[in-house]
Amino acid sequence: MSKAATTILCLVIAVSAVCSVTAQSVDQLSNREKAIREEAVIALRIKLEQAESSRNEAKARDELLKTALLYEEAVNHLNKVGPIAAVEAERQRTVEGMAEIRLKLADKFQKAQKFYEADQEAVRILKLDPSNEAVSYTHLTLPTICSV
């Protein structure tokens, strides 16, 4: 064989070896990503269960804050899972529970005349659920209260 043919043959073999390794790496990454998402779904369901049981008992501001943090953790797990249909029910329960708790916190902050904190609670809900009408109304009326 000529030197050029040998060089081309070596390059073809090297490229095919790299392609084979890359295909295996993609499969490994895919499996790893799948495992991470499955773990996040399990953690989401656990945190959501904790948040919902805490929500039923939360009345004081400290208890509401703890419950809100549980919902925040559930939201973080939702973000890891991504937009898949398998967790749509959990996503809905998380958004509804978070809105309820954050609205209660906003109400407590308003009654304590902590309007900035109340507004921040409304903003947090609107980031998760921009179509929430109760929060939109609260959020729109807060600057009026603050300027009085």
C-alpha positions as CSV (number, residue, x, y, z in Angstrom):
1,M,0.0,0.0,0.0
2,S,1.1,3.5,-0.6
3,K,1.7,5.9,2.2
4,A,-1.4,8.0,1.4
5,A,-3.6,4.9,1.4
6,T,-2.2,3.8,4.7
7,T,-2.8,7.3,6.2
8,I,-6.4,7.4,4.9
9,L,-7.1,3.9,6.3
10,C,-5.7,4.9,9.7
11,L,-7.9,8.0,9.7
12,V,-11.0,6.0,8.8
13,I,-10.3,3.6,11.6
14,A,-9.7,6.4,14.1
15,V,-12.9,8.2,13.1
16,S,-15.0,5.1,13.4
17,A,-13.6,4.4,16.8
18,V,-14.4,7.9,18.0
19,C,-18.0,7.6,16.6
20,S,-18.4,4.3,18.5
21,V,-17.3,5.8,21.7
22,T,-19.5,8.9,21.2
23,A,-22.5,6.7,20.6
24,Q,-21.8,4.9,23.9
25,S,-21.4,8.2,25.7
26,V,-24.7,9.5,24.5
27,D,-26.4,6.3,25.7
28,Q,-24.7,6.7,29.1
29,L,-25.7,10.4,29.3
30,S,-29.3,9.5,28.3
31,N,-29.5,6.8,31.0
32,R,-28.0,9.1,33.6
33,E,-30.4,11.9,32.7
34,K,-33.3,9.4,32.9
35,A,-32.2,8.3,36.4
36,I,-31.8,11.9,37.6
37,R,-35.4,12.7,36.4
38,E,-36.8,9.6,38.1
39,E,-35.0,10.5,41.3
40,A,-36.5,14.1,41.0
41,V,-40.0,12.7,40.5
42,I,-39.7,10.6,43.7
43,A,-38.3,13.5,45.6
44,L,-41.1,15.8,44.2
45,R,-43.8,13.4,45.4
46,I,-42.3,13.2,48.9
47,K,-41.9,17.0,49.3
48,L,-45.4,17.6,47.9
49,E,-46.8,15.1,50.4
50,Q,-45.0,16.8,53.2
51,A,-46.1,20.3,52.1
52,E,-49.7,19.2,51.7
53,S,-49.8,17.7,55.2
54,S,-48.1,20.8,56.6
55,R,-50.5,23.1,54.7
56,N,-53.5,21.7,56.5
57,E,-52.0,22.5,59.9
58,A,-50.2,25.8,59.2
59,K,-51.8,28.8,60.8
60,A,-49.0,30.9,62.3
61,R,-46.6,32.8,60.1
62,D,-43.7,30.6,61.0
63,E,-45.6,27.5,60.1
64,L,-46.7,29.1,56.8
65,L,-43.1,29.9,56.0
66,K,-42.0,26.4,56.6
67,T,-44.8,25.1,54.4
68,A,-43.9,27.6,51.7
69,L,-40.3,26.3,51.8
70,L,-41.5,22.7,51.4
71,Y,-43.4,23.9,48.3
72,E,-40.3,25.7,47.0
73,E,-38.4,22.4,47.3
74,A,-41.2,20.7,45.3
75,V,-40.9,23.4,42.7
76,N,-37.2,22.8,42.5
77,H,-37.8,19.1,41.9
78,L,-40.4,20.0,39.2
79,N,-37.8,22.1,37.4
80,K,-35.4,19.1,37.5
81,V,-38.1,16.8,36.0
82,G,-39.0,19.2,33.3
83,P,-42.3,19.5,31.4
84,I,-43.4,15.9,31.2
85,A,-47.0,14.7,31.3
86,A,-46.3,12.1,34.0
87,V,-46.1,14.7,36.7
88,E,-48.8,17.1,35.5
89,A,-51.1,16.3,38.4
90,E,-48.2,17.0,40.8
91,R,-47.4,20.2,39.0
92,Q,-51.0,21.4,39.4
93,R,-51.1,20.5,43.1
94,T,-47.8,22.2,43.7
95,V,-48.8,25.5,42.1
96,E,-52.2,25.5,43.8
97,G,-50.7,24.7,47.2
98,M,-48.0,27.2,46.8
99,A,-50.5,29.9,45.8
100,E,-52.7,29.2,48.8
101,I,-49.8,29.4,51.3
102,R,-48.2,32.4,49.7
103,L,-51.6,34.2,49.7
104,K,-52.0,33.5,53.4
105,L,-48.5,34.8,54.0
106,A,-49.2,37.9,51.9
107,D,-52.4,38.5,54.0
108,K,-50.5,38.2,57.2
109,F,-47.8,40.6,56.0
110,Q,-50.4,43.1,54.8
111,K,-52.1,43.0,58.2
112,A,-48.7,43.6,59.8
113,Q,-48.3,46.6,57.4
114,K,-45.3,44.8,55.8
115,F,-46.3,45.7,52.3
116,Y,-43.1,45.0,50.5
117,E,-43.0,41.4,51.9
118,A,-46.7,41.0,50.9
119,D,-45.9,42.2,47.4
120,Q,-43.0,39.7,47.2
121,E,-45.3,36.8,48.1
122,A,-47.6,37.9,45.2
123,V,-44.7,38.2,42.8
124,R,-43.5,34.7,43.7
125,I,-47.0,33.2,42.9
126,L,-47.2,35.1,39.7
127,K,-43.9,33.7,38.6
128,L,-45.3,30.2,38.9
129,D,-48.9,30.9,37.8
130,P,-49.2,34.2,35.8
131,S,-52.9,33.6,35.3
132,N,-53.8,33.5,39.0
133,E,-56.5,36.2,39.3
134,A,-56.6,36.4,43.1
135,V,-52.9,37.1,43.2
136,S,-53.1,39.6,40.3
137,Y,-55.7,41.6,42.2
138,T,-53.7,41.5,45.4
139,H,-50.5,42.5,43.6
140,L,-52.2,45.4,41.8
141,T,-53.7,46.8,44.9
142,L,-50.6,46.7,47.0
143,P,-48.9,49.8,45.6
144,T,-52.1,51.7,46.2
145,I,-52.0,50.7,49.9
146,C,-48.3,51.6,50.2
147,S,-48.8,55.1,48.8
148,V,-51.6,56.0,51.2
